[in-house]
Amino acid sequence: MELQVSGGQLKRCPVHEFAFFNELAEDIHHMLRCVESDALDYTAAETIYHAGVSAQHLYLLHDGYVKLFKTSENGKNQIIRIVRAGEIFGFDGLVDVRYNHSAVPLKEASVCRIAVVNLNALGVFRPEVERLIMARCIRELQHADERLLELGAKRSQERLAGFLLSWCEATQVNKWTPLVLSRLEIAQFLGLTIETVSRLFAQWKRDGLVVEKRQAIQILDRSKMALLANN
């Protein structure tokens, strides 16, 4: 499925083709084909939406990565979630009038943008769609609770080891996984300092636990990394 913006004209996005909606019945897929949505491409220099602006759209990530973050009063960023291809984000419009965080691509990202009013209209006739999206919202809240517990209860090396295992989970052993986050962004996600993250990476490279090349990472000893994550 192709998503692009060309000549200043927005392209329609085939929402029904996203795996996110696979569990819905075929007749609902037919209705999803009629839901108006925009295909948009973003670069790292662009912002998908800012915290505090009107939450009028929901987003499905087709390709790339997106970071969701909040900025504290002292100007520090805290990353609250990394969105991967096939996932949905920007739920705020379903329950609130404004986004409570900002969303920016990591490098590049292609998204489907769906107006909340269009989804609400579909939900009136087919509540299965609304239930599916709300179930995903609840799941993300549960993940957020788990992260808060980790940030408060785990030490630095446990947080970073757990993050790397989760990040590389879908990649086969001895295969490279893209690592599009900088050391600073990893620190912002894990509630650590960049110095701590850099020190642990350097140590684990010397110990032969991980290797990196061209913004990709490979965990050489997942068993030992798992021990560090649960020490």
C-alpha positions in Angstrom: 0.0 0.0 0.0 1.4 3.4 -1.0 1.2 6.5 1.1 2.5 9.8 -0.3 1.9 13.4 -0.8 2.6 14.8 -4.2 2.1 18.1 -6.0 0.5 19.6 -2.8 -2.4 17.2 -3.1 -3.3 14.8 -0.2 -3.5 11.2 -1.1 -6.2 8.9 0.3 -5.0 6.2 2.7 -6.4 2.7 2.5 -7.2 2.4 6.2 -8.8 -1.0 5.8 -5.5 -2.6 4.8 -3.9 -2.0 8.2 -3.4 -5.2 10.2 -4.8 -3.3 13.2 -8.3 -3.9 11.8 -7.8 -7.5 10.8 -10.0 -8.9 13.5 -13.0 -7.0 12.3 -15.6 -8.6 10.1 -15.4 -8.3 6.3 -18.4 -6.0 6.0 -16.8 -3.5 8.4 -13.7 -3.6 6.2 -15.9 -2.5 3.4 -17.1 0.5 5.5 -13.5 1.3 6.4 -12.8 1.8 2.7 -15.2 4.7 2.8 -13.7 6.4 5.8 -11.9 9.6 4.6 -8.2 9.7 5.6 -5.1 11.4 4.4 -1.7 9.9 3.6 1.1 12.1 4.9 4.9 11.8 4.9 7.0 13.6 7.6 10.7 14.2 8.0 12.6 14.5 11.3 12.4 18.3 10.9 8.6 18.3 11.1 6.1 17.8 13.9 3.0 15.7 13.4 1.2 17.5 16.3 2.0 19.6 19.3 0.9 19.2 22.9 -2.0 21.5 23.6 -3.4 21.8 20.1 -6.9 20.7 19.2 -7.0 16.8 19.0 -9.0 16.5 15.8 -7.2 13.5 14.3 -6.2 9.9 15.0 -3.1 8.5 13.3 -2.0 5.1 12.0 1.7 4.7 11.4 2.4 3.0 8.1 6.2 3.2 8.0 9.0 4.5 10.3 9.0 5.4 13.9 7.3 8.2 15.9 8.2 9.4 19.4 5.5 10.8 21.7 6.9 13.2 24.4 6.0 15.8 26.9 8.0 18.8 27.8 8.4 19.8 31.5 8.3 23.3 32.8 12.1 23.4 32.9 12.2 22.5 29.2 13.3 18.9 29.5 11.7 16.3 27.3 10.4 13.0 28.5 9.6 10.4 25.8 6.4 8.5 26.8 6.2 6.1 23.9 7.9 5.0 20.7 5.3 4.2 18.0 6.2 1.5 15.4 4.7 0.7 12.0 1.2 -0.7 12.2 0.4 1.0 15.5 -2.1 3.7 16.3 -1.5 7.0 18.1 -3.1 10.3 18.9 -5.9 8.8 20.9 -6.6 12.0 22.8 -9.3 13.2 20.4 -11.5 10.3 21.5 -11.6 11.4 25.1 -10.3 15.0 25.3 -10.2 18.1 23.2 -6.4 18.6 23.1 -3.3 16.5 22.7 -1.5 16.1 26.0 1.8 15.3 24.3 3.7 16.1 21.1 4.5 13.7 18.2 7.5 13.8 15.9 9.1 11.3 13.5 12.4 9.6 14.2 14.1 10.2 10.9 11.0 9.8 8.6 7.5 8.5 9.0 4.5 7.9 6.8 1.1 8.0 8.4 -2.6 7.8 7.8 -4.5 10.7 9.4 -8.1 10.1 10.2 -10.5 12.8 11.5 -12.0 11.9 14.8 -15.4 12.9 13.6 -15.2 10.4 10.8 -14.4 7.6 13.2 -17.1 8.7 15.6 -19.6 8.6 12.8 -18.6 5.1 11.8 -18.7 4.0 15.5 -22.3 5.0 15.7 -23.2 2.3 13.1 -20.5 -0.2 13.9 -19.4 0.0 17.6 -16.9 -2.8 17.0 -14.5 -0.2 15.5 -14.8 2.0 18.6 -14.3 -0.9 20.9 -11.2 -2.1 19.1 -9.6 1.4 19.3 -10.6 1.9 22.9 -9.1 -1.6 23.7 -5.8 -0.4 22.2 -6.0 2.8 24.2 -6.4 0.8 27.4 -3.5 -1.5 26.5 -1.3 1.6 26.0 -2.3 2.9 29.4 -1.4 -0.5 30.9 2.0 -0.3 29.2 2.5 3.2 30.6 1.7 2.0 34.1 4.3 -0.8 33.6 6.9 1.7 32.5 6.3 4.0 35.5 6.8 1.0 37.8 10.1 0.2 36.0 11.3 3.8 36.2 10.7 3.8 39.9 11.8 0.3 40.9 14.6 -0.6 38.5 18.2 0.4 38.3 19.9 2.0 35.3 21.3 -1.1 33.8 18.0 -3.0 34.3 16.1 -0.3 32.5 18.5 -0.1 29.5 18.9 -3.9 29.2 15.1 -4.4 29.3 14.6 -1.7 26.7 17.1 -3.2 24.3 15.6 -6.7 24.7 12.1 -5.3 24.0 13.4 -3.2 21.0 15.1 -6.3 19.4 12.4 -8.8 20.4 10.9 -9.2 16.9 14.3 -9.6 15.3 15.9 -13.0 14.8 19.0 -13.9 16.7 22.2 -12.8 14.9 20.2 -10.2 12.8 20.5 -6.4 12.9 17.7 -4.3 14.4 17.4 -0.6 13.3 18.1 1.7 16.3 16.8 5.1 15.2 16.9 6.6 18.7 20.0 8.7 19.8 21.6 8.1 23.1 19.8 11.3 24.3 16.4 10.0 23.2 17.0 6.6 24.9 17.9 8.5 28.1 14.7 10.6 27.8 12.6 7.4 27.3 14.2 5.6 30.3 14.5 8.5 32.7 18.3 8.3 32.7 21.1 10.7 31.9 22.8 10.5 28.5 26.1 9.9 30.4 24.7 6.8 32.0 23.3 5.4 28.7 26.6 6.1 26.9 28.6 4.5 29.7 26.5 1.3 29.7 26.6 1.0 25.9 30.4 1.4 25.9 30.7 -1.2 28.7 28.5 -3.8 27.0 30.3 -3.3 23.7 33.6 -4.1 25.5 32.0 -7.1 27.2 30.8 -8.4 23.8 27.1 -8.1 24.7 26.1 -5.8 21.9 27.5 -4.4 18.6 26.4 -1.4 16.6 26.7 -0.2 13.0 25.0 2.5 11.0 22.1 3.1 13.4 21.5 -0.6 13.9 22.1 -2.9 16.9 22.6 -6.6 17.5 22.4 -8.3 20.9 25.1 -11.0 20.9 24.1 -12.6 24.2 20.4 -12.3 24.9 20.5 -14.6 27.9 23.1 -12.5 29.7 21.2 -9.3 28.7 18.0 -10.8 30.2 19.9 -11.4 33.4 21.0 -7.8 33.5 17.4 -6.7 32.9 16.1 -8.8 35.8 19.0 -8.6 38.2 
